[in-house]
């Protein structure tokens, strides 16, 4: 989720969704003495994430299957998610 090749928006969104991991990267950054990404520290990424949280509220996940539906269509995605739900219930798997 945190990749030095990722764009700033992706890094900020990752920090919003995984603040504990972002804090761990910030601690490592401080120990190593180098920015996470050249010219962009994890502290700055966390600051931007906090700013967005304040403006927009918590980051929300898109509905399940949103990305998949773009490739295989809504009907196929719905059938897949229904089957997945049935299998989870059948095998008592966590969602």
C-alpha positions in Angstrom: 0.0 0.0 0.0 2.9 2.3 0.6 5.2 2.3 -2.4 7.8 5.0 -3.2 6.6 4.8 -6.8 3.0 5.5 -5.9 1.4 8.9 -6.6 0.8 11.3 -3.7 -3.0 10.7 -3.8 -2.5 6.9 -3.4 -0.1 7.4 -0.5 -2.5 9.8 1.3 -5.4 7.4 0.8 -3.3 4.5 2.1 -2.4 6.6 5.2 -6.2 7.3 5.7 -7.0 3.7 5.6 -4.0 2.3 7.4 -2.9 4.9 9.9 -1.0 2.4 12.1 1.1 1.3 9.2 1.7 4.9 8.2 2.9 5.7 11.7 5.3 2.8 11.6 6.7 4.1 8.3 7.1 7.5 9.9 9.0 6.1 12.8 11.3 4.1 10.4 11.8 7.3 8.4 13.0 9.1 11.5 15.4 6.3 12.4 16.8 6.1 8.9 17.0 9.8 8.5 15.6 10.0 5.0 12.3 10.9 3.4 9.9 8.1 2.5 9.9 9.5 -1.1 12.5 12.0 -2.3 11.1 15.3 -1.1 8.0 13.9 0.6 8.1 12.6 4.1 5.7 10.1 5.6 5.0 12.8 8.2 3.7 15.1 5.4 1.7 12.2 3.9 0.1 11.7 7.4 -0.6 15.4 7.7 -2.3 15.5 4.4 -4.3 12.4 5.3 -5.4 14.0 8.6 -6.4 17.2 6.7 -8.6 15.1 4.3 -10.1 13.2 7.2 -11.0 16.6 8.8 -12.5 17.9 5.6 -14.3 14.8 4.3 -14.6 12.5 7.3 -13.3 8.9 7.4 -12.2 7.3 4.1 -15.0 5.1 2.9 -14.4 1.9 0.9 -16.2 1.7 -2.4 -19.0 -0.9 -2.5 -17.7 -4.5 -3.0 -17.2 -5.3 -6.7 -17.0 -1.7 -7.9 -13.7 -2.2 -9.8 -14.6 -5.7 -11.0 -17.9 -4.5 -12.5 -16.0 -2.2 -14.8 -14.4 -5.2 -16.5 -17.0 -7.9 -16.4 -20.3 -6.0 -15.9 -22.6 -5.5 -13.0 -24.6 -8.7 -13.5 -21.6 -10.9 -13.5 -20.2 -9.1 -10.5 -23.5 -9.5 -8.6 -23.5 -13.3 -9.3 -19.9 -13.6 -8.2 -20.5 -11.7 -4.9 -23.7 -13.7 -4.2 -21.7 -17.0 -4.7 -18.9 -15.7 -2.6 -21.3 -14.8 0.2 -22.9 -18.2 0.0 -19.5 -19.9 0.3 -18.5 -17.8 3.2 -21.7 -18.8 5.0 -21.2 -22.5 4.0 -17.7 -22.6 5.3 -18.2 -20.1 8.1 -15.5 -17.8 6.8 -15.0 -14.2 7.9 -16.2 -11.6 5.5 
